[in-house]
Amino acid sequence: MVTRVPPGLLRHRIAVEPYAGEGAYGAQYRHAIPNVRALVDESTRLVRAPDGRQVAASATVIADPGLDCPPGSRITLPDGRITTALTVAHHTAPGLPVPACTEVSCE
């Protein structure tokens, strides 16, 4: 039974700087997590941001379950473009033959 996304499908490498909140000088981030295996889809789609507004996501990232990437995190995509995580979904299906993963919609 498949419990995680097979590593062979995660063909890209990204870097994630997890969002840590707002500070006196703006957004604060924790230490970067380099070389994260992921599958990146750079097609545009409409998503609902945590504040309720509809925004266009320019990329979707699929990664291993448990990825530390709260909304607001900075992500460096394989082409070097730096984007921000809009929404994060942790997909699990215990007992079903469906792989668990983390899906991140990026600005």
Residue, then its C-alpha position, 0 to 999 in steps of 0.5 A: m500500500v502506498t503511504r507517501v508520494p513516491p520519491g521518483l515523482l518528486r522531480h524538482r528541488i525547492a527551498v522553503e523559508p517557513y513563516a514565523g510571524e510579523g516583527a518590527y521590520g515586517a515578515q520574519y522567517r525561520h532558517a531556510i530548508p534547502n533542497v526539498r524534493a517536490l513536484v512543481d506545477e507552474s500553471t495558474r489557478l484560482v484559490r481562496a487565501p486564508d483571509g477569504r479573498q480569491v487570488a490567482a496562484s501561479a504555482t502549486v507544489i506537491a511535497d512529502p507529508g509533514l513539510d514545514c511550510p505555513p501560509g506566508s512562507r517564502i519558497t524558491l522554485p526550481d527556476g529561481r523565482i521566489t514566491t509566497a505560500l498562499t494556502v497549505a493542505h495536508h492530504t492524508a487518507p489512512g487505510l486507503p491506497v492513496p499517497a499522503c502529501t502536502e500541497v502548497s499553492c503559491e502566489 
